[in-house]
């Protein structure tokens, strides 16, 4: 309920874009910040809280080996997103959300998964480098 433009931008800057901001990203902050002004924001915030609860209490990483459908992982190697990061010590935080490592680990745990690593991109490759994201996605979907 305490989210606002500044807190949303700060989170995205640190987690999604690894402290490399582009003014083009403001539109995505504006979208989320706009929700905080909605008359139904209490409901929106509750739904977000339920989603985060699911992420924290029902991890699926242990089920990746059960995936049988074709899988494409597209990650930005600069992604540092890790829920709960502010709750840990600075030493532990340095080890969290290292997608340049997590992507490879995840690929190995999903049978026959393909991994596309987009260099120097954060959590939102479809926003930071759309062409680098969409080309392998279209190729994968055509296979």
Buried (B, 14 or more C-beta within 10 A) or exposed (E): EEBEBEBBBEBBBBBBBBEEBEEEBBEBBEEBBEBBEEEEBEEBBEEBEEEEEEEEEEEEEEEBEEBEEEBBBBBBBBBBBBEEBEEEEEEEBEEBBBBBEBBBEBBEBBEEBBBBBBEEBBBBBBBBBEEBBEEBBEEBEEE
